[in-house]
Amino acid sequence: MAESQLETMSAFQGTYIVNDTTDAVKDFDGLLVLEDTVFTTLKVGGVDQLSSYISTTATAVKAGAFIRPTGGDKFSSVQLTSGSVILIL
């Protein structure tokens, strides 16, 4: 069953904090950037789509940014170079 936007924004299904450089392989509906963060990969269906969501991938995304996949997809993993994020499960 598809979740409503309200359920996603309220983290109805829970959260997971990523604060290291290990690839976090989980299906998640979005992520919230906790501090200025540089991403290594952001995958949808196992395929890196980082440049589809961040225009200058080598530059840190500012704290407070919320990134959500397009087209009703889910992200399948994220890996950070630095920083930390909350995954919205």
Buried (B, 14 or more C-beta within 10 A) or exposed (E): EEEEEEEBBEBEEEEBEBBEEEEBEEEBBBBBBBBBBBBBBBBBEEEBBBEEBBEEBEEBBEBEBEBBBEEEEBBBBBBBEBBBBBBBB
